[in-house]
């Protein structure tokens, strides 16, 4: 019985640690993506602080895809501003 409880405790600890590690990596990835966009936004004439802190990772990834697209800068700016405004 002791062995089963110890095994269960180890599994719970590993699960919690894995979740914390995954959260840390997701947060780090989010911050890296957001930081990478700052100069791109400035180049397009968008104040990076206008992005705020409440954009989702999906929205930031969409903005990055727009920045990397072949659209004209004026189109990129309009699309990005719409995402920020509608958030």
Secondary structure, 3 states (H helix, E strand, C coil): CHHHHHHHHHHHHHHHHHHHHHHHHHHHHHHHHHHHHHHHHHHHCCCHHHHCCCCCHHHHHHHHHHHCCCCCHHHHHHHHHHHHHCC
